[in-house]
Amino acid sequence: MTLSQDFPTNTRVSTDSFPVNPAKSSWFVPLGRSPEPIPVPGRNCTIRPDVSLSSMTSFRVGGPAELYVAPRQVEDLLASLEWAETRGLPITLLGAGSNLLVSDRGLPGLVISTRHLRRIEFDAETGRVTAGAGEPLPRLAWQAAERGWTGLEWAVGIPGTIGGAVVMNAGAHTSCMADLLVNTQVFTLDGSVDRLTPADLNYSYRTSALQISSQSPPHQVRLVAQATLQLQPGADPAKVLETTTAHLNNRRTTQPYHLPNCGSVFRNPTPYKAGWLIEQTGLKGYQIGGAQVAQRHANFILNCGGATATDIFHLIQHIQETVEQHWSLLLEPEVKMLGEFQMA
Ligand SMILES: Cc1cc2nc3c(=O)[nH]c(=O)nc-3n(C[C@H](O)[C@H](O)[C@H](O)COP(=O)(O)OP(=O)(O)OC[C@H]3O[C@@H](n4cnc5c(N)ncnc54)[C@H](O)[C@@H]3O)c2cc1C
């Protein structure tokens, strides 16, 4: 099976994807499908053609998925994977889209959203919680706080899914998923199901072995179906709720939540903060089309209205070039760029 998350771009901006063979990609060779929804054989699940992805990313930009499915059960997910595999289609995995920049041209092949793969199970004996890939991280953080379970207070302001958080090693306030993860259930395209531990995932700052690079062969790509986290039960729920609320309020005052964005655009290059490096170059407020470097936090790019993915991509390039001129340092994007982008 060909599992792909984007095209090679030949830019200095990293993309997390497989190279797609243009000769084989359905993007380049239209398959002449009917615009009707396609039932997944044997399942109560349909694949929809030409579905806009802009409302499914926190930047609110991007073109359509050639084909899109949002399975409600793991069996539907496996059947959808098999359906794509037998047709040799590239596959893109989509969580909450809160760390994605999707090309204006959209994505070829099948986009699989985990948004309906939701469940939360708290085990009071072990202090562990197991959550489905599509469960929103903030929802899990609030539920843990309401029970008086500590450990996830930092996660309340991160608008991703559990699956996306495991893949990205999401973190804040000096904590991250690597600190909590007991194991994660992942599917591969050959149908195998693995239970991986943090050691298997080779975790480091906002990085995991589950992130796909353009050099990765397709067989290395895996879909997170669920994750089990170790929390600490037994605290006063009022206190945990108070800490959780304080984290959220702190973020709301220091970060721009009022306009579409993807959180931090660049990784912090140790020992510096990317936001500080960008701010020192005077780029706060700099705008290309509808995309602007946030005044409140220079490592955020805002869609001020009507931005395209191309605007954002060109602004990312401009920031990289400006910072490199000032600091002789190339900022590495944290945001995952999917699809085809042209250099400015
Ligand atoms: C306002 C705002 C604030 C943010 N603050 C933070 C922060 O403090 N800390 C932080 O770490 N991040 C932050 N982020 C970024 C983002 O929320 C995290 O990276 C989050 O973990 C992404 O999860 P997601 O479900 O949205 O993943 P997506 O953006 O949908 O996907 C991210 C990557 O993971 C892959 N993926 C998604 N789900 C799966 C799955 N089930 N199996 C395999 N691969 C999968 C995708 O293919 C993609 O490569 C912020 C974003 C916003 C908009």
The ligand as a Gaussian input file, in Angstrom:
#p B3LYP/6-31G(d) Opt

LIG

0 1
 C       -4.070000      27.787000      19.342000
 C       -3.123000      26.618000      19.273000
 C       -2.269000      26.376000      20.347000
 C       -1.387000      25.294000      20.307000
 N       -0.562000      25.079000      21.372000
 C        0.262000      24.011000      21.380000
 C        1.104000      23.740000      22.512000
 O        1.091000      24.437000      23.507000
 N        1.908000      22.650000      22.474000
 C        1.941000      21.817000      21.393000
 O        2.687000      20.835000      21.424000
 N        1.173000      22.064000      20.292000
 C        0.337000      23.124000      20.269000
 N       -0.452000      23.375000      19.169000
 C       -0.301000      22.536000      17.953000
 C       -1.235000      21.315000      17.888000
 O       -2.426000      21.527000      18.630000
 C       -0.532000      20.049000      18.383000
 O        0.594000      19.753000      17.587000
 C       -1.468000      18.835000      18.353000
 O       -0.854000      17.758000      18.998000
 C       -1.863000      18.411000      16.937000
 O       -2.917000      17.461000      17.055000
 P       -3.978000      17.310000      15.881000
 O       -4.949000      16.262000      16.263000
 O       -4.559000      18.625000      15.527000
 O       -3.049000      16.775000      14.712000
 P       -3.069000      17.238000      13.181000
 O       -2.683000      18.667000      13.109000
 O       -4.336000      16.836000      12.534000
 O       -1.884000      16.324000      12.608000
 C       -0.553000      16.544000      13.017000
 C        0.312000      15.392000      12.457000
 O       -0.053000      14.177000      13.090000
 C       -0.544000      13.221000      12.129000
 N       -1.658000      12.532000      12.771000
 C       -2.774000      13.083000      13.317000
 N       -3.522000      12.137000      13.898000
 C       -2.879000      10.957000      13.693000
 C       -3.135000       9.607000      14.066000
 N       -4.242000       9.255000      14.744000
 N       -2.239000       8.646000      13.728000
 C       -1.101000       8.970000      13.043000
 N       -0.816000      10.230000      12.636000
 C       -1.672000      11.206000      12.985000
 C       -0.954000      14.045000      10.911000
 O       -0.871000      13.286000       9.734000
 C        0.089000      15.162000      10.963000
 O        1.312000      14.730000      10.413000
 C       -1.349000      24.446000      19.176000
 C       -2.211000      24.694000      18.103000
 C       -3.084000      25.761000      18.150000
 C       -4.027000      26.005000      16.994000

